[in-house]
Amino acid sequence: MIMGTQFAYILRQENEKPTDPGNRAEKEKAMNKRTMENYMKLVSTLELTHDQEKDAALIHRHTSTLHRIDENGCNGWPRMKTEIRDGKTYRYEVEDEKWRARDEKKEANLERRIREICAKHGWQVEFQGDPRGWRTNLTINGRDASLLANY
């Protein structure tokens, strides 16, 4: 006789639900492959040299970090604080000033590095501060390449 938990396990194996770690890994692999194919199509339409492709990938990486920093700013750099008063535990969020200062310094350095890369290749760059949209607007050889930076 099959018990309840054993039956649930067998049923889950037969149905291969999306919560299955193996299934999720396959989906992520397919998504990463699709993302890389689209990225390579975009790079090929811009007719970039190998060095320019590497620098465009670096700009993309820096833009992802800038986007995360902007999201942290919207959330207020929260840090959980716990206090015990009169035998009761109180937990609340406060703004982490050290984290904020680190992010501000990192943001300035990343924007400077992106400007240096763009200046080296003669590309134009414009920065946005809104995490809901594209963080970096990039123009390569007179063509809008913002998708490359924010993909």
C-alpha positions, 0 to 999 in steps of 0.5 A, spaced: 500 500 500 502 506 498 502 512 503 500 519 502 507 522 502 509 516 497 503 517 493 504 525 492 512 524 490 510 518 485 505 523 482 509 529 482 514 525 478 509 522 473 507 529 472 513 533 472 511 539 475 515 546 473 517 546 481 521 540 479 528 542 480 530 538 473 525 541 469 526 549 472 534 548 470 532 546 463 527 552 462 533 556 464 538 553 460 533 554 454 531 561 456 539 563 456 540 560 450 534 564 447 537 570 450 544 569 447 541 568 440 537 574 440 544 578 443 548 575 438 543 577 432 543 584 435 551 584 435 551 582 428 546 587 426 551 593 429 557 590 425 562 590 431 569 588 432 571 583 437 573 588 441 567 592 441 563 586 442 567 585 449 566 592 451 558 592 449 558 586 453 561 589 459 557 595 458 551 590 459 554 587 465 555 594 468 548 597 466 545 591 470 549 593 476 546 600 475 539 597 475 540 593 481 543 600 485 537 604 482 532 598 485 536 599 492 534 606 492 527 605 491 527 600 496 531 605 501 537 600 502 533 596 508 536 593 513 532 589 519 533 592 526 531 588 532 530 591 539 528 588 545 524 592 550 520 590 556 521 583 554 518 584 547 521 583 541 520 589 536 523 588 528 523 594 523 527 596 517 531 602 517 536 605 512 543 602 511 547 608 510 553 604 509 550 600 504 547 607 501 554 610 501 557 604 497 552 604 492 553 611 490 560 610 490 559 604 485 554 608 481 559 613 480 565 609 478 560 604 473 558 610 470 565 613 469 567 606 466 561 606 461 563 613 459 570 611 458 568 605 454 564 609 449 569 614 448 574 609 446 569 607 441 566 614 439 559 611 442 554 616 445 551 614 452 546 617 456 544 615 463 537 614 466 535 614 473 529 610 473 529 603 474 522 602 471 525 603 464 532 602 461 538 605 465 543 606 459 541 609 452 547 607 448 548 609 440 553 605 436 555 608 429 549 612 429 544 607 431 540 606 437 543 600 441 540 601 448 537 594 447 544 591 447 546 595 454 539 593 457 538 586 454 
